[in-house]
Amino acid sequence: MRAASNDSFWMWGVGLAVLLVGIGVGVYVYQRDRLPDVEPVATSTPAPTNEPAPRPVEIAPPQPERAIPLPRLDESDVEVQGGLTELLGSNAVMQFLVPQRIVRNVVVTIDNLPREKAALQQRPIKAAPGKFVTSGSEDATVLARENYARYAPFVAIVKTLDAKTLVGLYRGWQPLFQQAYEELGHPNGLFNTRLLEVIDHLLATPDVAEPVRLVQPSVYYKFADPHLESLSAGQKLLIRMGSTNAGAIKSKLREIQAELR
């Protein structure tokens, strides 16, 4: 996150993972307040960082019967947006969702959450309002509590989600997510397995006592605690959201996790 103007970058990463495909529509700031520097990366698989342990057996999820065929991946935005509108309402979809390349961008987002960096050019959610806020002195800067309020609108939506309905939507579209995952550089992997891995990884985010101290060695703020600074982008996001918001996201992830298994 930039000292003056950059605001929430990763929130929509976790939020989109929570709202869309079981890990959710990955969290309200796939955007700008970066802790630490986040640079664009290729959408092919980068070297793993803070990766969750691989699952020993990959089992494809059951596929529900559909009355009509699935659209092609490149033509799926209309159907996916329509399904999300039924689930969330048109106002929420218009406010938050980038309506192009939805499935591909969700897959990239989820795949990158356990890593150190993200593909900024493929954010699936619109910019969050407001600016990143700190407080304290120059020698003792902390995350300001006012900053947590910026995540409240998205967290409020997450709380209302019915996990069973959400996972039902995902099951219906799962072949599209699988195709996008294979094209991303995982021809032998299952997206459903990756989804469960990332949920496990986010749920393992440590609980942190507030206020959270920051340092600013250059343009961007970083966590003062080296352990926190070594965490993945997705875990750092949950910490930046504040303990109350992070707890709500984790609670919904557990509900989704139970429906996926």
PyMOL commands that set and color helices and strands:
alter all, ss='L'
color gray80, all
select helices_A, chain A and resi 11-19+73-75+77-88+90-96+102-112+120-122+145-160+163-183+191-203+226-229+233-241+243-260
alter helices_A, ss='H'
color red, helices_A
select strands_A, chain A and resi 24-26+134-137+140-143+213-215+222-223
alter strands_A, ss='S'
color yellow, strands_A
deselect
rebuild
show_as cartoon
